[in-house]
Structure formats: C-alpha cells, structure tokens
Amino acid sequence: MDVSLQLYSIKEEAGQDFAKALELTEKAGYDGVEFAGYYGNTPERIGELLIQYHLKPVSSHVSLERLRDDFEGELRYLNTLGFKLIVCPYSPCRTKEEVLETAAFLQSCALRTAEAGLVMGYHNHSHEFTARFDGRYALDLLLEAAPALQFEPDVFWIANAGVDPAAYIKPYAAAGRICAVHAKDLAKAGAGKTGLNNVYIGEGRIDFPAIAAICPPSRYPYIIEQEEFSTDHFDGISQSLAGLRRLLPD
C-alpha cells in the first residue's frame, strides 16, 4: 500500500530546509508527497529532490487565490513535475451564493485541468458540514454544482463535524467522484484532549477499515496529514504511517 504525506504536516521543516523535509518524509517510510506550497523552489529543483528521496509527486493543494491569480502558471508547474492531481484545499462557504460562485469557478478549473491531463479535486474541513443551505450540507451543494470536480475527503474533518466518514463518502465513491483520501485520526470521545483533537492514526476513533472497504488503498491514493503532535514531528508522521499500515494491511 502506497501512502503519501501532506507536507503541511511538517511545514516548519519544509520552510526551513525543504530538502531536509523530503529526507524526513522518505526516512519515515512514505512513498509520495502532497504539496501545500513550493517554498520558493523551481519545479526543476523539486523534481531533482523527489528523485533523490524516492518520492512520488501525488498531489498539490492550491488555494483559491492562487487558482484565480495564475491558474495556467500553476498547471505548467505541475505538468513539469508530472502531477496528476490538483486540489483546492478550502473555501469559506459562508452563504449559498458564495458556495455556488465557488462551485462555478472550480467547475471551470476542473474542465481546464482535464484538458491539461490532470484531475481537479476539493478537500473538505468541518465547516462545509456545519454550514447548511436549504437543509443540505454546503459540501453537497458545492460538489453537485461542479460535476467535473472530484472530492478528496478528509475523514478527520468529516468525523469532527459529527458525520460518519464511511457513510458519507460511500455514494461519492459509487459515483466515481473520489480522487484521494486524506487520512488522519480523531481523538476518542472523552479523551480529554484539547486543540483540534487530531491524534496519531490508530489512537483515535476513525474506522479506517470501513473507509478502505469503500475506497481500497489499491485504487485510491491515501495521504496522511498530521496537524497535531504529542511527540516530535518525525516520530509523529512515522507513528501515523505505522498505524495506518496496521489497520490497512496489504
């Protein structure tokens, strides 16, 4: 089972020494990476580092602002590196009108992305579930209004909103709308944890086998994002990877 790391997990290391961050990712046992910014590196330099540390360029999170400012430049950057997936990581979803406006923009991006040979996805947080319009989740409204857009479910944020991740993603998987799975774990109820309640995979309440039954790791990229750490960052990303591999053996 190939597993990638969302580099936002070690953003401090990436900001200080990008090559060192990729070296840590390889040493922790990851097969690929999902980017969240390029830290001033050219695509040629990143390509060299990915080869050096035996990491696949699986995906890149690209903000709405960047998509609006220089979409074509972003596509050129990603095509140089051989990416196949580009993901919008966030939209505010404050009003129904804003959701539909964002959906229309992302639909146009998805169509242009397909012409360039890439796939466009959307990554959720919790607010797309707490925000409802006409009795529906904002996320459902957004995805319905952008049929060319794929979905990268973040199972932690879905569960954090009080929704069953496996049950929620099942119809989207059946419809062929899932492009990758963001894997991270939510602390068990009553654990007394503060902050985001993000624990290492295997320590929390997310039912990863149920998710894998719907989105098998042999078919879908699994990308770990660790946002909170109880140990140092290298140990944390290593523990979450080991936990996911225990729960989802090859």
C-alpha positions in Angstrom: 0.0 0.0 0.0 1.5 3.3 -1.1 0.9 6.2 1.3 1.9 9.8 0.8 2.4 12.6 3.3 0.8 16.0 3.0 3.8 18.2 3.6 1.7 20.7 5.5 2.3 18.2 8.4 5.9 19.3 8.6 5.6 22.8 7.3 8.1 24.2 9.7 10.8 21.8 8.5 9.8 22.5 4.9 10.0 26.2 5.4 13.5 26.0 7.0 15.1 23.3 4.8 12.9 21.8 2.0 15.4 19.1 1.1 15.6 18.1 4.7 11.8 17.8 4.9 11.7 15.5 2.0 14.5 13.5 3.5 12.5 13.1 6.7 9.5 12.0 4.7 11.4 9.3 3.0 13.0 8.1 6.2 9.6 7.9 7.9 8.6 5.4 5.2 6.3 7.4 2.9 6.1 6.6 -0.8 4.9 10.0 -2.1 4.0 13.6 -1.1 1.2 16.0 -1.5 2.4 19.6 -1.6 0.9 22.7 0.1 3.2 25.3 -1.4 6.6 25.0 -3.0 8.7 27.2 -0.6 10.3 29.2 -3.4 11.6 26.1 -5.3 11.5 25.8 -9.0 9.8 22.7 -10.4 13.2 21.5 -11.7 14.7 21.7 -8.2 11.7 19.9 -6.7 11.9 17.2 -9.4 15.6 16.6 -8.5 14.8 16.3 -4.8 11.9 13.9 -5.4 14.1 11.7 -7.4 16.9 11.9 -4.8 14.5 10.9 -2.0 12.5 8.4 -4.0 9.1 10.2 -3.5 6.2 10.4 -6.0 4.5 13.7 -6.6 1.0 12.6 -5.9 -1.0 15.9 -5.5 -0.8 19.6 -4.7 -3.1 21.7 -2.6 -3.5 25.0 -4.4 -5.5 27.9 -2.8 -8.5 29.6 -4.4 -6.4 32.8 -4.5 -3.6 31.1 -6.5 -6.1 29.4 -8.8 -7.7 32.8 -9.5 -4.4 34.6 -9.9 -2.4 32.3 -12.1 -4.2 29.1 -12.9 -2.3 28.5 -16.1 1.0 29.0 -14.4 0.1 26.5 -11.7 -0.8 23.9 -14.4 2.5 24.5 -16.1 4.4 24.0 -12.8 2.5 20.8 -12.0 2.9 19.3 -15.5 6.6 19.9 -15.3 6.7 17.7 -12.2 4.3 15.0 -13.6 1.5 15.6 -11.1 -1.9 14.1 -11.9 -4.0 15.7 -9.1 -4.5 19.3 -8.1 -6.8 20.0 -5.1 -8.4 23.2 -3.8 -8.0 22.8 0.0 -10.5 25.4 1.3 -13.4 27.7 0.5 -15.3 29.7 3.1 -18.9 28.6 2.3 -20.4 31.5 4.2 -23.5 31.8 2.1 -25.3 29.7 -0.5 -24.4 32.3 -3.2 -20.8 32.1 -2.3 -20.9 28.3 -2.4 -22.4 28.4 -5.9 -20.0 31.0 -7.1 -17.0 28.9 -5.9 -18.5 25.8 -7.5 -18.9 27.6 -10.8 -15.2 28.7 -10.7 -14.0 25.3 -9.6 -16.0 23.6 -12.4 -14.3 25.8 -14.9 -10.9 24.9 -13.4 -11.8 21.2 -13.4 -12.6 21.3 -17.1 -9.4 23.2 -18.0 -7.4 20.8 -15.8 -8.8 17.8 -17.6 -7.7 19.4 -20.9 -4.2 19.6 -19.5 -4.3 15.9 -18.4 -4.8 16.4 -14.7 -7.6 15.9 -12.2 -9.1 18.7 -10.1 -10.4 17.9 -6.6 -11.7 19.6 -3.5 -10.6 19.0 0.1 -13.1 19.5 2.9 -12.9 20.8 6.5 -15.7 20.7 9.1 -17.4 24.0 8.2 -18.8 22.5 4.9 -21.0 20.3 7.1 -21.9 22.8 9.8 -23.0 25.2 7.0 -26.3 24.1 5.6 -28.4 25.7 2.8 -31.9 24.6 2.0 -31.4 21.7 4.5 -28.3 20.4 2.7 -24.6 20.4 3.6 -22.6 23.1 1.8 -20.2 20.5 0.6 -23.0 18.5 -1.2 -24.2 21.7 -2.8 -20.7 22.6 -4.0 -20.0 19.2 -5.4 -23.4 18.9 -7.1 -22.9 22.3 -8.8 -19.4 21.3 -10.0 -19.9 17.9 -11.6 -16.4 17.8 -13.2 -14.8 18.4 -9.7 -13.5 15.4 -7.8 -13.6 15.0 -4.0 -10.7 14.4 -1.7 -12.4 13.6 1.6 -10.6 14.5 4.8 -12.1 11.8 7.1 -10.9 13.6 10.3 -12.8 16.8 9.5 -15.9 14.8 8.4 -15.9 12.9 11.8 -15.1 16.2 13.6 -18.4 17.6 12.2 -20.3 14.6 13.7 -20.8 12.8 10.4 -19.8 9.2 9.7 -17.0 9.4 7.2 -17.6 6.0 5.6 -21.3 6.5 5.2 -20.8 10.0 3.8 -18.2 9.1 1.2 -19.9 5.9 0.0 -22.2 7.5 -2.6 -19.4 9.7 -3.9 -17.2 6.7 -4.3 -20.0 4.8 -6.1 -20.4 7.8 -8.4 -16.7 7.8 -9.2 -16.1 11.2 -7.5 -13.3 10.3 -5.1 -9.8 11.2 -6.2 -7.8 10.5 -3.0 -8.4 10.0 0.8 -6.9 12.3 3.5 -6.2 10.1 6.4 -5.9 11.4 9.9 -7.4 10.3 13.2 -9.8 12.0 15.7 -9.4 11.5 19.4 -11.8 9.1 21.1 -14.7 10.7 23.0 -13.8 11.7 26.5 -10.1 11.6 25.8 -9.7 15.0 27.4 -7.6 16.3 24.5 -7.5 20.0 23.7 -7.0 21.7 20.4 -8.0 20.0 17.1 -8.3 16.5 18.7 -6.0 15.2 16.0 -4.2 12.1 17.3 -1.9 9.6 15.6 -3.6 7.1 13.4 -4.7 4.1 15.3 -5.1 6.0 18.6 -8.5 7.5 17.8 -12.0 6.7 16.7 -11.9 6.8 12.9 -12.9 3.4 11.3 -10.2 3.2 8.7 -11.1 -0.4 7.7 -14.7 0.7 6.9 -13.3 3.6 4.8 -10.9 1.2 3.0 -13.8 -1.1 2.2 -15.3 1.7 0.2 -12.1 3.3 -1.1 -9.5 0.5 -1.3 -5.9 1.7 -1.0 -5.0 -0.3 -4.1 -7.2 2.0 -6.1 -7.2 5.3 -4.2 -4.2 7.4 -3.0 -4.1 7.6 0.8 -2.5 10.8 2.1 -1.7 11.3 5.7 -1.9 14.8 7.2 -0.9 15.2 10.8 -1.9 18.6 12.3 -1.2 18.0 16.0 1.8 16.2 17.6 2.3 14.7 21.0 6.0 13.9 20.1 8.4 15.4 17.7 7.3 15.7 14.1 9.4 12.8 12.6 8.1 10.5 15.3 4.6 11.7 14.7 4.4 11.2 11.0 6.2 7.8 11.5 3.6 6.7 14.1 0.6 7.7 11.9 2.0 5.8 8.9 2.7 2.7 11.0 -0.8 3.0 12.5 -2.4 3.2 9.1 -0.4 0.2 7.8 -1.5 -1.8 10.8 -5.2 -1.0 10.2 -5.0 -1.5 6.4 -2.5 -4.3 5.8 -1.6 -5.1 2.2 
